Amino acid sequence: MRRFFSGLLFCLFSIPLFAAAAEETQDSPAAIEFPADLPWLNVSRPLTLQALRGRVVILDFWTYGCINCMHVLEDLHRLIQKYGDKLVVIGVHTPKFENEKNLETLRRIVVRYDITHPVVNDVDSLTARIYGMRAWPTQNGKEPKKLKQPFLLGEAITLVARIGGYLS
């Protein structure tokens, strides 16, 4: 009985946290350039804000040790297929543990899960801190004209539903 009530309390107090993650926010900064020394995968050179102008950008903050992060990959892939060049997804790999910082291990994970969008290895979580990432996964989107208007997206169905309004 005690376990039941503990679980119930956990669920009740967790709901506002998950709901808040999917709401729009103005706390996120305007788009910033990625630090120059971060390693990238799936691109020939680091992406710049200039190269991203005119497209909706989703920053997918993830780590390969997070199962929910892996579940989001399918939704991101569907969005990329549907919207093509209007949308850029950038996977911002934000390691939780020291061993997740290894670029070669990350490269193998990217191949294993058929991740084709650009991935930057935010080894010290600097980009994640600037954008206010507090949990894995977090998706942060930027509107296409000036990359200034932020909107936070939730996981799975919320992600698919909300991005469509910016790309229609």
N, C-alpha and C positions, 0 to 999 in steps of 0.2 A: 504494500500500500504506500509505503514511504517513497519507493522508486517511482510509482505512478505519479504522485504529487510533485516530485522533483522534476520529472520529465514534463509534466504539464506546465509547471512554472517556467521551465526553460523555453518551451514553445511559445508561451504567452509573451515573455520578454524578448524573444528573438524576432517576432513578427515585425515590430516597428523598425528594427535594424535592417531587415531585408527589404522592407517597403521603402525606406529612405534611400537605399542604394539605387533604386530604379527611378527615383524622382529627378526632375530637372534641378539643376543647381547653378548658381552664379559664383560658387566658391572656387571653381576651377579657373586657372589663369588662361589668358589668351595663349594661343599656340606659341611654343618656344622651339628654338633650334635644339636638336639633340647634341649633347656634348660630342665634340669631334673625335675623342679617343675611344668611343664605344664600338665594339665589333658588330658587324652586320652580316646577316645571311640572306640569301635569295635576291640580292641586288649586286650590281657591279660596283656601286659606290654609295656612300651614305645619302639618304634622302634629305632634302632641304625644304624649307617652307616654300621657297620660290617654285620648286618642282611640284609641290602639292596644291598650289593655288588653283581655284576653280573646281575643286573636287571635295566631296565630303570625306573626311578622314576619321577613321575609328582607330583609336589606340587601344589595343587589347592587352591589358596588363595581366600577365599569367606567369605561372611557373609549372614546369612539367611534372612536379610532384603533386599537383592538385588535380584530383579527378574531375571536379566541376569545371576547371579550366579546359580540360580535354573535351568535355561535353560541348562547350561553346564552339569548338573548332568547326563542327558540322554546320552550325548556323552561320558562321562567318563565311564558310565556303559557299553556301547557298547565296548569301548576299553578294559575294564577289561574282558568282556566275550570273546572277540576275541583273546587276547594275553595271558590270564591266568597268570601263574607264571613268565613270562618274564617281566611283568609290575607291578609296585606298584604305586597306586594312594594314596596320603595322602592328605586329606582335611585339610587345615590349616585355621580353622575358625578364622577370624580376625575381631572382633566386631567393628562396627562403633559407636554404642551407648552403653551407660553404661548398659542398661537392657539386651543387647545381650551377656554380659559376663557370665551370669548365666548358670552353667553347666547343671542343671536339665532342663532348657528350651531348651538348645541345644540338650540334649539327646532326648527330645520329638520331636524336629525337625528332627533329624537323623532317628528316627523311622517312623515319618509321611511320609518322602520322600524316605523311604527304602534305605538309604545310608548304604552300607555294607562295604565300604573301611574304613581304619583307619582314624580317625579324631582327630586332636589335637586342643585344644582351646587356641589359642595364645592371651590370654586375654589382654596383654599390647602391642600387635603388635610388639614385639621385633624381632621375626623371620621375619615378614613381612618387617620391616625396613632393616634388614640385607640383605634380598634378593632384596631390591629395589622396592617392590610392591608400586604402585602409584594409582591403581584403582581396583575396583572389577568388574568382576573377573579377576584374573591374574593366568596363569599357567606357572610354571617354571619347566623345565625338566632337568634331569641329565642323562648323558650317563652311560652305565652299567659298564664299566671296572674300572674306578677310581672315578666315581661320581664327576669329575672335569669339564668336558666340559658342560657349560650351554647352553641352548637354550630356548628362550621364545616362548610360543605358544599363538596363538590367540584363540578366542572363536569359538565354534561350528565346522564348516567344516574345518577350518584351523587346528584346533587341531587334528582332525581325520586324515587328509592328512599328516601332518608333522610327527606325531609319528610313522606312518607306516614305514618310511624309517629307523628308528633306530631299528625296531623289525623284519624286513624281514629276 
